[in-house]
Amino acid sequence: MIDIDVHREAMGTKSISRQMPFMVAILAVIAVLVTVYNYPLFWGIQFIFGMSVALATLFLKRGLWGFIIAIPVAIATYYMWGAPYAGISFMAEIIVLTLIRNSKAGDKILRNGSILIYDFIYNALIGAPFYYLTYTYIVKATRETTLLLAQKSIVNGVMNSLIAYVIYAVITLYLNKRSEKRQTVSLQALALATVYSVIVFITLFMSDKLYGSVMQLKAESIFNKMEMMATLVAKATTSENFEEDEYVANIKLERSNADVYYKKKNDSDYILFRKVAPKHINLGKDYMAATSSSRISKIVKKIADGKNSSLKLYLPKPEIEPARVNRFLGSMWEANFYIDSTKIKIIQPARRDFLASGRFFENAFPIINLTIVGGIILSIAIAYSLEKEFLTVLGKSKKRKAEVISTRYYKSLELSPITEIKNFAKEINRRTDEINEAKARIEELNNIAQKQLTTAGEIQQAFLGDSSDVGQKPDVSLFMRPALNAGGDWYDAFDLDNKTFVIVADVCDKGVGAALFMSVFRSLIRYSAENWCADPSETEPLDEVISSVNNYMSTEHEDMTMFATVFIGCVSHPAKRLDYVLAGHEEPVFINPDGTQQTLEVSGPAIGLFPQAEYNMKSLYFTEGSILVGYSDGVVDARDPEGKSYGHQRLLDLVRKLQKQQISSEDLRDQIVLDLDTHMENAEQFDDITIATVIL
């Protein structure tokens, strides 16, 4: 199941990697849209949120994907504002955060929410000063303007990073599916981001509501002043005391630096009210309508539309004034009124009105930024305290660690003054007590079982015996080491009718069950051999021996589906011949004195599977000094720590090498075991190991 989950995880990662270019293209489009469709503040200054998409992508996926998405955002700001400075700041920000995210500590910094602090530090120490310097010395904006832009960049940067982190946290929690392999978010980060977001966004929300109220009052004041001026002009043009009314109106016009035109019902053209040259004659040539480009102009227009009037905002064309801030400060109002059959047109600068609207943020932005700093400090304190409380309860604090090390036994979790954490600790303590009780019972039962298994292993070893039932010729040595206390492998060697019988076999599976069936197989084979091979003869019917055991086991115990692979050999020294049956077992190693190898052929399937299976006895002749090594699959399948198998070829090469030393069967056996253990090192033995060495 674990391998399947890992495979699915790997396949999912590859699929996401293939889809990333397409996903990034979609995200880049979204980032540009939320940049262009922004939230206006004043003077053409807006909160834009394209960087939140780039940052969220960076948080979710290491690499350069976030950087790629930031590029079209930076380009969009150039086309919006006619200056590259915002784009440069955005690209520097994404580069800094990309380096942090892709560093060795990047995942940890992201998980605990510290990346939000790094982003704030960038905006406060690099981004804001960059805006101030560029707009002061390159754009030549006023000090008040540059300070507002610098402070606005900090607020906008904090908003983008918070939105990005919230997106990252929500997606990460949703996709995690409680999987150990997937990305996680720390409790500390969630606390930090939550407290930080609540403080920042509530502050911004309240500031926006207050600003909206101020702008509504300011818009009403702008309209009322223009309406009053239009009323004075309309009165002066129809009054009998024209000169007196004209004088009053001119004073108002002079103060507002306005040009006023009027047209009576029968007039074809507008007439300039003041008897001086107009001040704003290039409105149609050098300006463009932009009423919907600012918040205050939209409010004023709405008020005018409701009073059967009209009011428009005109900005200098970009080719005349490329700096967007300066365009708003050089903008013009055009108002049209219809009073007593007289049409009044007023054209006046909007600079004072926009400066007044900007003064709100001159006071608000320092307060907002101080609130952000306070929010960071408070959120860090809360997040740290919450993490510390959990570590204390879990016994991970330095003090608790020292206590646990000194006592060396489990201590219950400490209770917390926080209700939820207290209930969590109590539930953990309750379950731990249950686990400890169950553990103690399991250990007791395990000790009993281990004693029984150890006894079973000792009985099995005693049951197998040794090579004492064999004479001096041939020289036989035997070895078996189970993977568990008892195993399913076995060996046997005995003399009968002046011949030596050698058996190496392996019951499927391992452990006590295999050991029990091993004893049945071994007893049946030995009994059958003594029954079929007791009478003197030139050859022994080994095929009949194996067939009789196979038929019994496959019919009497077929419901257990237990089977065994077997090699049984009969050595006839006078005839220098080896008769054998190889029933589904590993092929033994047979080396002649000159180092050449003889191959043993398979005689039939494993025993215990197929009733009436046929087995053919094979024979080969040998020269004195030849070596026969029988073994189970636990030898050639033994793995080293890297998972590499011992293998048949390594065993063959070792036997050939040792044969040249005219070694005894015991030394040959010990050298094979030593080489096998050297190969395995500290790797776990997962199968029984059985070896029979015979010097013929």
C-alpha positions as CSV (number, residue, x, y, z in Angstrom):
1,M,0.0,0.0,0.0
2,I,2.9,2.4,0.8
3,D,4.5,1.7,-2.5
4,I,1.3,2.4,-4.3
5,D,0.8,5.7,-2.5
6,V,4.4,6.7,-3.3
7,H,3.9,5.8,-6.9
8,R,0.7,7.8,-7.0
9,E,2.5,10.7,-5.4
10,A,5.3,10.6,-8.0
11,M,2.8,10.3,-10.9
12,G,0.9,13.3,-9.5
13,T,4.1,15.4,-9.2
14,K,5.0,14.6,-12.8
15,S,1.5,15.5,-14.0
16,I,1.7,18.8,-12.2
17,S,5.1,19.5,-13.6
18,R,3.8,19.0,-17.2
19,Q,0.8,21.2,-16.6
20,M,2.7,24.1,-14.9
21,P,3.5,26.1,-18.1
22,F,-0.3,26.1,-18.9
23,M,-1.3,26.9,-15.3
24,V,1.3,29.7,-15.2
25,A,-0.1,31.2,-18.4
26,I,-3.6,31.3,-16.9
27,L,-2.3,32.7,-13.6
28,A,-0.3,35.4,-15.4
29,V,-3.5,36.5,-17.2
30,I,-5.3,36.6,-13.8
31,A,-2.5,38.6,-12.3
32,V,-2.6,41.2,-15.1
33,L,-6.4,41.5,-14.8
34,V,-6.3,42.2,-11.0
35,T,-3.5,44.7,-11.7
36,V,-5.5,46.6,-14.4
37,Y,-8.8,46.4,-12.5
38,N,-7.5,47.9,-9.3
39,Y,-8.8,49.7,-6.2
40,P,-8.4,53.5,-6.7
41,L,-7.3,55.8,-3.9
42,F,-6.3,59.3,-5.0
43,W,-4.3,61.1,-7.6
44,G,-4.4,58.0,-9.8
45,I,-2.8,56.0,-7.1
46,Q,-4.3,52.6,-6.6
47,F,-4.0,49.4,-4.6
48,I,-3.1,46.7,-7.1
49,F,-3.2,42.9,-6.4
50,G,-1.3,41.3,-9.3
51,M,1.7,40.5,-7.1
52,S,-0.5,38.5,-4.7
53,V,-1.0,36.0,-7.6
54,A,2.8,35.8,-8.2
55,L,3.6,35.5,-4.5
56,A,0.9,32.8,-4.0
57,T,2.4,30.8,-6.9
58,L,5.9,31.2,-5.4
59,F,4.6,29.9,-2.0
60,L,2.9,26.9,-3.5
61,K,5.6,25.9,-6.0
62,R,9.4,26.4,-5.6
63,G,11.3,27.5,-8.6
64,L,10.9,30.5,-10.9
65,W,7.2,30.3,-11.6
66,G,6.3,33.2,-9.3
67,F,9.0,35.3,-10.9
68,I,7.6,34.5,-14.4
69,I,4.1,35.6,-13.3
70,A,5.5,38.9,-11.9
71,I,6.9,39.9,-15.2
72,P,3.6,40.7,-17.0
73,V,2.4,42.4,-13.7
74,A,5.5,44.8,-13.9
75,I,4.9,45.5,-17.6
76,A,1.2,46.3,-16.9
77,T,2.1,48.9,-14.3
78,Y,4.3,50.6,-16.8
79,Y,1.5,51.0,-19.3
80,M,-0.9,52.1,-16.5
81,W,1.3,54.7,-14.9
82,G,3.8,55.6,-17.6
83,A,6.8,54.9,-15.3
84,P,8.8,51.7,-14.7
85,Y,9.5,52.3,-11.0
86,A,6.7,50.1,-9.6
87,G,7.6,47.3,-11.9
88,I,11.2,47.5,-10.8
89,S,10.2,47.3,-7.2
90,F,7.9,44.4,-7.8
91,M,10.6,42.4,-9.7
92,A,13.2,43.1,-6.9
93,E,10.6,41.9,-4.3
94,I,9.9,38.7,-6.2
95,I,13.7,38.0,-6.7
96,V,14.4,38.4,-3.0
97,L,11.5,36.2,-1.9
98,T,12.4,33.6,-4.6
99,L,15.9,33.3,-3.3
100,I,14.5,32.9,0.2
101,R,11.8,30.4,-0.9
102,N,14.3,28.3,-2.9
103,S,17.0,28.2,-0.1
104,K,17.6,25.2,2.1
105,A,15.5,26.8,4.9
106,G,12.9,28.0,2.4
107,D,10.3,25.4,3.3
108,K,10.7,26.0,7.0
109,I,10.5,29.8,6.6
110,L,7.3,29.3,4.5
111,R,5.7,26.8,6.9
112,N,6.2,29.0,10.0
113,G,5.0,32.2,8.3
114,S,8.3,34.0,8.6
115,I,8.2,34.8,4.9
116,L,5.6,37.4,5.7
117,I,8.0,39.1,8.0
118,Y,10.7,39.0,5.3
119,D,8.3,40.6,2.8
120,F,7.4,43.4,5.2
121,I,11.1,44.1,5.9
122,Y,11.7,44.3,2.1
123,N,8.9,46.7,1.6
124,A,9.9,48.9,4.6
125,L,13.6,49.0,4.0
126,I,14.0,48.6,0.2
127,G,10.7,49.1,-1.6
128,A,9.5,52.3,0.2
129,P,12.9,54.1,0.0
130,F,13.1,53.2,-3.7
131,Y,9.8,54.8,-4.4
132,Y,10.7,57.9,-2.4
133,L,14.1,58.4,-4.1
134,T,12.8,57.8,-7.7
135,Y,9.8,60.0,-7.4
136,T,11.8,62.7,-5.6
137,Y,14.8,62.9,-7.8
138,I,13.6,61.5,-11.2
139,V,9.9,62.4,-11.4
140,K,10.5,65.6,-9.4
141,A,7.3,65.1,-7.4
142,T,6.7,67.0,-4.2
143,R,7.9,65.7,-0.8
144,E,4.4,65.1,0.3
145,T,3.6,63.1,-2.8
146,T,6.7,60.9,-2.5
147,L,6.1,60.2,1.2
148,L,2.5,59.1,0.3
149,L,3.7,56.8,-2.5
150,A,6.4,55.3,-0.2
151,Q,3.9,54.6,2.6
152,K,1.3,53.3,0.2
153,S,3.8,50.8,-1.2
154,I,4.3,49.3,2.2
155,V,0.6,48.9,2.8
156,N,0.0,47.5,-0.7
157,G,3.0,45.1,-0.3
158,V,1.7,43.8,3.1
159,M,-1.8,43.3,1.6
160,N,-0.4,41.3,-1.4
161,S,1.8,39.0,0.8
162,L,-1.1,38.4,3.2
163,I,-3.5,37.6,0.4
164,A,-0.9,35.3,-1.1
165,Y,-0.3,33.5,2.2
166,V,-4.0,33.0,2.8
167,I,-4.3,31.4,-0.6
168,Y,-1.3,29.2,0.0
169,A,-2.6,28.1,3.4
170,V,-6.1,27.3,2.2
171,I,-4.9,25.4,-0.9
172,T,-2.2,23.5,1.2
173,L,-4.8,22.5,3.8
174,Y,-7.3,21.4,1.2
175,L,-4.8,19.4,-0.8
176,N,-3.0,17.8,2.1
177,K,-5.7,15.1,2.6
178,R,-3.9,14.2,5.9
179,S,-1.0,12.8,3.9
180,E,2.5,12.6,5.3
181,K,4.0,13.2,1.9
182,R,2.2,16.5,1.1
183,Q,3.1,20.0,2.1
184,T,1.9,21.3,5.5
185,V,1.4,24.6,7.4
186,S,2.5,25.1,11.0
187,L,0.0,26.1,13.7
188,Q,2.4,29.0,14.4
189,A,2.1,30.3,10.8
190,L,-1.7,30.0,10.9
191,A,-1.9,32.0,14.1
192,L,0.5,34.6,12.8
193,A,-1.2,35.0,9.4
194,T,-4.7,35.1,11.0
195,V,-3.9,37.7,13.7
196,Y,-1.8,39.7,11.2
197,S,-4.5,39.6,8.6
198,V,-7.3,40.5,11.0
199,I,-5.4,43.6,12.2
200,V,-4.3,44.8,8.8
201,F,-7.6,44.2,6.9
202,I,-9.8,45.6,9.7
203,T,-7.6,48.7,9.8
204,L,-7.8,49.1,6.0
205,F,-11.5,48.5,6.0
206,M,-12.1,51.2,8.7
207,S,-9.8,53.6,6.9
208,D,-11.5,53.0,3.6
209,K,-15.0,53.6,5.2
210,L,-13.7,56.8,6.8
211,Y,-12.1,57.9,3.5
212,G,-15.3,57.2,1.6
213,S,-17.2,59.5,4.1
214,V,-14.6,62.2,3.8
215,M,-14.7,62.0,0.0
216,Q,-18.5,62.2,0.0
217,L,-18.3,65.4,2.0
218,K,-15.5,66.8,-0.2
219,A,-17.4,66.0,-3.4
220,E,-20.5,67.7,-2.1
221,S,-18.4,70.8,-1.2
222,I,-16.9,70.9,-4.6
223,F,-20.3,70.7,-6.3
224,N,-21.9,73.2,-4.0
225,K,-19.1,75.8,-4.6
226,M,-19.4,75.4,-8.3
227,E,-23.2,75.5,-8.1
228,M,-23.0,78.7,-6.0
229,M,-20.6,80.2,-8.5
230,A,-22.9,79.4,-11.4
231,T,-25.8,80.9,-9.5
232,L,-23.9,84.2,-9.0
233,V,-23.0,84.3,-12.7
234,A,-26.6,83.6,-13.8
235,K,-27.8,86.3,-11.4
236,A,-25.2,88.8,-12.6
237,T,-26.2,88.3,-16.3
238,T,-29.9,89.0,-15.6
239,S,-29.7,91.5,-12.7
240,E,-30.5,95.2,-13.0
241,N,-27.4,95.8,-10.8
242,F,-25.2,94.1,-13.2
243,E,-22.0,95.8,-12.2
244,E,-22.4,95.1,-8.5
245,D,-23.3,91.4,-9.0
246,E,-20.5,91.1,-11.6
247,Y,-18.0,92.4,-9.1
248,V,-19.0,89.8,-6.5
249,A,-18.9,87.0,-9.0
250,N,-15.5,88.1,-10.3
251,I,-14.1,87.9,-6.8
252,K,-15.3,84.3,-6.5
253,L,-13.9,83.4,-9.9
254,E,-10.5,85.0,-9.1
255,R,-10.2,83.0,-5.9
256,S,-11.0,79.7,-7.7
257,N,-8.9,80.6,-10.7
258,A,-11.8,79.6,-12.9
259,D,-13.0,80.5,-16.4
260,V,-16.8,80.9,-16.6
261,Y,-18.9,81.0,-19.7
262,Y,-22.6,81.6,-20.1
263,K,-25.1,81.2,-22.9
264,K,-28.6,82.6,-22.8
265,K,-31.6,81.0,-24.5
266,N,-31.2,82.9,-27.8
267,D,-27.4,82.9,-27.9
268,S,-25.6,80.6,-30.3
269,D,-22.2,80.6,-28.6
270,Y,-20.9,80.7,-25.0
271,I,-19.8,84.2,-23.8
272,L,-16.8,84.6,-21.4
273,F,-18.1,86.1,-18.2
274,R,-15.0,88.0,-17.2
275,K,-13.7,90.8,-19.3
276,V,-10.2,89.4,-19.3
277,A,-8.4,86.7,-21.4
278,P,-9.4,83.1,-20.5
279,K,-6.8,81.2,-18.5
280,H,-7.7,77.6,-19.6
281,I,-8.1,77.7,-23.4
282,N,-6.4,74.4,-24.3
283,L,-8.8,72.1,-22.5
284,G,-10.0,70.3,-25.7
285,K,-6.5,70.2,-27.2
286,D,-4.2,69.2,-24.3
287,Y,-6.6,67.4,-22.0
288,M,-8.6,64.2,-22.1
289,A,-11.7,63.2,-20.2
290,A,-11.1,60.9,-17.2
291,T,-14.0,61.3,-14.9
292,S,-14.0,57.6,-14.0
293,S,-10.3,57.5,-13.1
294,S,-10.6,58.7,-9.5
295,R,-12.9,58.1,-6.6
296,I,-13.8,61.7,-5.9
297,S,-14.5,62.6,-9.5
298,K,-17.0,59.7,-9.8
299,I,-18.8,60.9,-6.6
300,V,-19.0,64.5,-7.8
301,K,-20.3,63.3,-11.2
302,K,-23.0,61.2,-9.4
303,I,-24.0,64.3,-7.3
304,A,-24.2,66.5,-10.5
305,D,-26.2,64.0,-12.4
306,G,-28.8,63.9,-9.6
307,K,-29.2,67.7,-9.8
308,N,-29.7,68.1,-13.6
309,S,-26.1,69.2,-14.1
310,S,-23.0,67.6,-15.3
311,L,-19.4,67.6,-14.1
312,K,-16.3,66.1,-15.8
313,L,-12.7,65.6,-14.9
314,Y,-10.0,66.2,-17.5
315,L,-6.4,65.1,-17.2
316,P,-3.4,66.3,-19.2
317,K,-2.6,63.9,-22.0
318,P,0.2,61.5,-21.3
319,E,2.4,62.9,-24.0
320,I,2.2,66.3,-22.3
321,E,2.6,65.0,-18.7
322,P,3.8,61.4,-18.5
323,A,3.8,61.1,-14.7
324,R,0.4,60.0,-13.6
325,V,0.5,61.7,-10.2
326,N,1.4,65.1,-11.8
327,R,-1.4,64.6,-14.3
328,F,-4.0,64.4,-11.5
329,L,-2.5,67.4,-9.8
330,G,-2.7,69.3,-13.1
331,S,-6.3,68.2,-13.9
332,M,-9.3,70.4,-14.6
333,W,-13.0,70.4,-13.7
334,E,-15.6,71.2,-16.3
335,A,-19.1,71.8,-14.8
336,N,-22.3,72.6,-16.7
337,F,-25.4,74.1,-15.0
338,Y,-28.8,75.3,-16.4
339,I,-30.1,78.1,-14.3
340,D,-33.1,80.4,-15.2
341,S,-32.8,79.6,-18.9
342,T,-29.0,80.4,-18.8
343,K,-26.4,77.7,-19.4
344,I,-23.3,78.2,-17.3
345,K,-20.0,76.4,-18.0
346,I,-17.2,76.5,-15.4
347,I,-13.6,75.4,-16.0
348,Q,-11.3,75.4,-13.1
349,P,-8.2,73.6,-11.8
350,A,-8.8,70.5,-9.6
351,R,-5.4,70.6,-7.9
352,R,-6.7,72.0,-4.6
353,D,-9.4,69.3,-4.4
354,F,-6.9,66.5,-5.1
355,L,-4.4,67.8,-2.6
356,A,-7.2,68.0,0.0
357,S,-8.1,64.3,-0.7
358,G,-4.5,63.3,-0.4
359,R,-4.1,65.0,3.0
360,F,-6.4,62.3,4.4
361,F,-3.8,59.7,3.6
362,E,-1.0,61.9,4.8
363,N,-2.5,61.4,8.2
364,A,-3.9,57.9,7.6
365,F,-0.9,56.1,6.1
366,P,1.5,56.6,9.1
367,I,-1.2,55.3,11.4
368,I,-1.9,52.3,9.1
369,N,1.8,51.5,8.9
370,L,2.3,51.8,12.7
371,T,-0.7,49.5,13.0
372,I,0.9,47.0,10.6
373,V,4.1,47.1,12.7
374,G,2.1,46.6,15.8
375,G,0.2,43.8,14.1
376,I,3.4,42.1,13.2
377,I,4.7,42.3,16.7
378,L,1.4,41.1,18.3
379,S,0.9,38.3,15.8
380,I,4.5,37.1,16.3
381,A,4.0,37.2,20.1
382,I,0.7,35.3,19.9
383,A,2.1,32.7,17.4
384,Y,5.2,32.2,19.5
385,S,3.2,31.9,22.8
386,L,0.9,29.4,21.2
387,E,3.8,27.3,19.8
388,K,5.5,27.5,23.2
389,E,2.4,26.4,25.0
390,F,2.0,23.4,22.8
391,L,5.7,22.5,23.2
392,T,5.4,22.8,27.0
393,V,2.3,20.6,27.1
394,L,3.9,18.0,24.8
395,G,7.1,18.0,26.9
396,K,9.3,19.5,24.2
397,S,10.4,22.5,26.2
398,K,14.0,22.5,27.4
399,K,12.9,22.0,31.0
400,R,10.6,19.1,30.2
401,K,13.2,17.5,27.9
402,A,15.7,17.5,30.8
403,E,13.1,16.0,33.1
404,V,12.2,13.2,30.6
405,I,15.9,12.5,30.0
406,S,16.7,12.3,33.7
407,T,13.7,10.2,34.6
408,R,13.7,8.0,31.5
409,Y,10.1,7.2,31.7
410,Y,6.9,8.6,30.2
411,K,5.4,11.6,32.0
412,S,1.8,12.7,31.3
413,L,1.3,15.8,29.3
414,E,1.0,19.0,31.3
415,L,-2.4,20.7,31.4
416,S,-2.8,24.1,29.8
417,P,-4.8,27.2,30.8
418,I,-6.1,27.3,27.3
419,T,-9.3,25.2,27.2
420,E,-8.8,23.5,23.8
421,I,-5.2,22.7,24.5
422,K,-6.1,21.4,28.0
423,N,-8.8,19.1,26.5
424,F,-6.3,17.9,23.9
425,A,-3.7,17.1,26.6
426,K,-6.3,15.3,28.7
427,E,-7.4,13.2,25.7
428,I,-3.8,12.3,24.8
429,N,-3.1,11.3,28.4
430,R,-6.2,9.1,28.5
431,R,-5.3,7.4,25.3
432,T,-1.6,7.1,26.3
433,D,-2.6,5.4,29.5
434,E,-4.7,2.9,27.5
435,I,-1.8,2.3,25.1
436,N,0.6,1.8,28.1
437,E,-1.7,-0.8,29.6
438,A,-2.1,-2.5,26.3
439,K,1.7,-2.3,25.7
440,A,2.4,-3.9,29.1
441,R,0.0,-6.7,28.3
442,I,1.5,-7.1,24.8
443,E,5.0,-7.2,26.2
444,E,3.9,-9.9,28.7
445,L,2.4,-12.0,25.9
446,N,5.3,-11.3,23.7
447,N,7.8,-12.6,26.3
448,I,5.7,-15.7,26.6
449,A,5.6,-16.1,22.8
450,Q,9.3,-15.4,22.5
451,K,10.1,-18.1,25.1
452,Q,7.9,-20.6,23.2
453,L,9.5,-19.6,19.8
454,T,13.0,-19.9,21.2
455,T,12.1,-23.3,22.5
456,A,10.6,-24.2,19.1
457,G,13.9,-23.1,17.5
458,E,16.0,-25.1,19.9
459,I,13.7,-28.2,19.3
460,Q,14.0,-27.7,15.5
461,Q,17.8,-27.5,15.7
462,A,17.9,-30.6,17.9
463,F,15.5,-32.3,15.5
464,L,17.7,-31.5,12.5
465,G,20.7,-32.9,14.1
466,D,24.1,-32.9,12.4
467,S,26.2,-34.9,10.0
468,S,27.1,-37.6,12.6
469,D,25.0,-40.1,10.8
470,V,27.4,-40.0,7.8
471,G,30.8,-41.7,7.7
472,Q,34.1,-40.2,6.8
473,K,33.4,-40.5,3.1
474,P,32.0,-38.3,1.7
475,D,32.9,-35.3,3.9
476,V,29.6,-33.6,4.8
477,S,28.9,-30.4,6.7
478,L,25.5,-28.8,7.3
479,F,24.2,-25.3,8.3
480,M,20.8,-23.8,8.8
481,R,20.0,-20.3,10.2
482,P,16.3,-19.3,10.3
483,A,15.1,-15.8,9.6
484,L,12.9,-16.1,12.7
485,N,13.2,-18.3,15.7
486,A,12.1,-21.3,13.7
487,G,12.2,-21.8,10.0
488,G,10.9,-23.8,7.0
489,D,14.3,-24.8,5.6
490,W,15.9,-28.1,6.5
491,Y,18.7,-30.4,5.7
492,D,19.4,-34.1,6.3
493,A,22.3,-36.5,5.8
494,F,22.5,-40.2,6.5
495,D,24.0,-43.4,5.3
496,L,21.9,-46.3,4.0
497,D,22.9,-49.4,2.0
498,N,26.5,-48.2,1.8
499,K,25.4,-45.0,0.2
500,T,25.2,-41.4,1.5
501,F,21.9,-39.4,1.2
502,V,22.1,-35.6,1.3
503,I,18.9,-33.5,1.4
504,V,18.4,-29.7,1.3
505,A,14.8,-28.4,1.2
506,D,12.7,-25.3,1.7
507,V,9.0,-25.1,2.8
508,C,7.2,-22.1,1.5
509,D,6.9,-19.3,3.9
510,K,8.8,-19.1,7.2
511,G,8.3,-19.1,10.9
512,V,6.5,-21.6,13.2
513,G,3.9,-22.7,10.6
514,A,6.6,-23.5,8.1
515,A,8.7,-25.2,10.8
516,L,5.8,-27.5,11.6
517,F,5.3,-28.5,8.0
518,M,9.1,-28.9,7.7
519,S,9.1,-31.6,10.3
520,V,6.3,-33.4,8.4
521,F,8.1,-33.2,5.1
522,R,11.5,-34.3,6.6
523,S,10.0,-37.2,8.5
524,L,8.1,-38.5,5.4
525,I,11.1,-38.2,3.1
526,R,13.4,-40.0,5.6
527,Y,10.9,-42.6,6.3
528,S,10.2,-43.2,2.5
529,A,14.0,-43.3,1.8
530,E,14.5,-45.9,4.5
531,N,11.5,-47.8,3.2
532,W,12.4,-47.7,-0.6
533,C,16.1,-47.8,-0.3
534,A,16.8,-50.3,2.5
535,D,17.5,-53.3,0.2
536,P,20.9,-53.6,-1.5
537,S,20.9,-52.4,-5.1
538,E,23.0,-50.6,-7.7
539,T,20.8,-47.5,-7.7
540,E,18.2,-46.2,-5.3
541,P,14.6,-45.2,-6.4
542,L,14.8,-41.5,-5.3
543,D,12.0,-40.7,-7.8
544,E,9.7,-43.1,-6.0
545,V,10.7,-41.6,-2.6
546,I,9.8,-38.1,-3.7
547,S,6.6,-39.2,-5.6
548,S,5.2,-41.0,-2.5
549,V,5.7,-37.9,-0.3
550,N,4.3,-35.6,-3.0
551,N,1.1,-37.7,-3.4
552,Y,0.5,-37.9,0.3
553,M,1.0,-34.2,1.0
554,S,-0.9,-32.9,-2.1
555,T,-4.0,-35.1,-1.3
556,E,-4.0,-35.2,2.5
557,H,-3.1,-31.6,3.1
558,E,-4.2,-29.9,-0.1
559,D,-6.3,-27.4,1.8
560,M,-3.2,-25.9,3.5
561,T,-1.5,-25.3,0.1
562,M,1.9,-25.9,1.7
563,F,4.6,-27.1,-0.5
564,A,8.4,-27.6,-0.4
565,T,11.2,-27.5,-2.9
566,V,13.7,-30.4,-2.5
567,F,17.1,-31.5,-3.5
568,I,17.8,-35.1,-2.6
569,G,21.1,-36.8,-3.6
570,C,22.4,-40.3,-3.2
571,V,26.3,-40.6,-3.4
572,S,27.5,-44.0,-4.4
573,H,31.3,-44.0,-3.8
574,P,32.2,-47.3,-5.4
575,A,30.5,-46.2,-8.6
576,K,31.6,-42.6,-8.3
577,R,28.1,-41.6,-9.2
578,L,25.6,-39.1,-7.8
579,D,21.9,-39.9,-8.3
580,Y,19.5,-37.0,-7.5
581,V,16.1,-35.6,-7.8
582,L,15.8,-31.8,-8.1
583,A,12.1,-30.9,-7.3
584,G,11.7,-27.2,-8.0
585,H,14.7,-26.4,-5.9
586,E,17.8,-24.1,-6.4
587,E,20.3,-25.9,-8.6
588,P,23.3,-27.0,-6.3
589,V,26.8,-26.1,-7.2
590,F,28.8,-29.1,-8.5
591,I,32.5,-28.5,-9.2
592,N,35.0,-31.1,-10.6
593,P,38.6,-31.2,-9.2
594,D,39.8,-29.4,-12.4
595,G,37.4,-26.5,-11.7
596,T,34.8,-27.3,-14.3
597,Q,31.1,-27.2,-13.4
598,Q,28.6,-29.9,-13.9
599,T,24.9,-28.9,-14.4
600,L,22.1,-30.6,-12.5
601,E,18.8,-30.8,-14.3
602,V,15.4,-30.2,-12.9
603,S,13.5,-33.4,-12.2
604,G,10.0,-32.1,-11.5
605,P,7.9,-29.5,-9.6
606,A,7.9,-28.7,-5.9
607,I,6.3,-31.4,-3.8
608,G,2.9,-31.0,-2.2
609,L,1.3,-29.1,-5.1
610,F,0.2,-31.6,-7.8
611,P,-1.0,-35.1,-7.1
612,Q,0.6,-37.8,-9.4
613,A,3.3,-35.4,-10.6
614,E,6.1,-37.1,-12.3
615,Y,9.7,-37.0,-11.0
616,N,12.7,-38.4,-13.0
617,M,15.9,-39.4,-11.2
618,K,19.0,-38.0,-12.8
619,S,22.6,-39.2,-12.5
620,L,26.1,-37.8,-13.0
621,Y,29.6,-39.3,-12.4
622,F,32.3,-37.5,-10.5
623,T,36.0,-37.7,-9.7
624,E,37.1,-37.9,-6.2
625,G,37.7,-34.4,-4.7
626,S,34.7,-33.0,-6.5
627,I,32.6,-30.5,-4.5
628,L,28.8,-30.5,-4.1
629,V,27.1,-27.5,-2.4
630,G,23.4,-27.6,-1.8
631,Y,21.6,-24.4,-0.6
632,S,18.2,-22.8,-0.2
633,D,17.1,-19.6,-2.0
634,G,17.8,-17.6,1.2
635,V,21.5,-17.8,0.2
636,V,21.4,-16.3,-3.3
637,D,18.6,-13.9,-2.4
638,A,20.3,-12.4,0.7
639,R,20.5,-8.6,0.3
640,D,23.1,-6.1,1.3
641,P,22.0,-2.7,2.8
642,E,21.6,-1.3,-0.8
643,G,19.3,-4.1,-1.7
644,K,21.8,-6.0,-4.0
645,S,21.4,-9.8,-3.9
646,Y,24.3,-12.2,-3.1
647,G,23.6,-14.2,-6.3
648,H,24.5,-17.6,-7.7
649,Q,27.6,-16.4,-9.6
650,R,29.3,-15.1,-6.4
651,L,28.7,-18.4,-4.7
652,L,30.1,-20.3,-7.7
653,D,33.2,-18.1,-7.9
654,L,33.8,-18.6,-4.1
655,V,33.5,-22.4,-4.3
656,R,35.9,-22.5,-7.2
657,K,38.4,-20.3,-5.3
658,L,38.2,-22.4,-2.1
659,Q,38.5,-25.7,-4.0
660,K,42.1,-24.9,-5.0
661,Q,42.9,-24.8,-1.3
662,Q,41.8,-28.5,-0.8
663,I,39.6,-27.3,1.9
664,S,37.4,-29.5,4.2
665,S,33.6,-29.4,4.0
666,E,33.4,-27.7,7.4
667,D,35.8,-25.0,6.4
668,L,34.0,-24.6,3.0
669,R,30.7,-24.2,4.9
670,D,32.2,-21.7,7.3
671,Q,33.8,-19.6,4.5
672,I,30.5,-19.5,2.6
673,V,28.6,-18.3,5.7
674,L,31.4,-15.7,6.4
675,D,31.2,-14.3,2.9
676,L,27.4,-14.3,3.0
677,D,27.4,-12.3,6.3
678,T,30.1,-9.9,4.9
679,H,27.8,-9.2,2.0
680,M,24.7,-8.6,4.2
681,E,26.6,-6.4,6.7
682,N,23.9,-5.1,9.0
683,A,21.0,-5.8,6.6
684,E,18.1,-7.8,8.0
685,Q,17.9,-11.5,7.1
686,F,14.5,-11.9,5.5
687,D,14.6,-15.6,4.6
688,D,16.0,-18.9,6.1
689,I,19.5,-19.8,5.0
690,T,20.5,-23.4,4.6
691,I,23.8,-24.9,3.3
692,A,25.1,-28.4,2.8
693,T,28.7,-28.8,1.7
694,V,29.9,-32.2,0.5
695,I,33.5,-33.1,-0.5
696,L,33.1,-36.3,-2.7
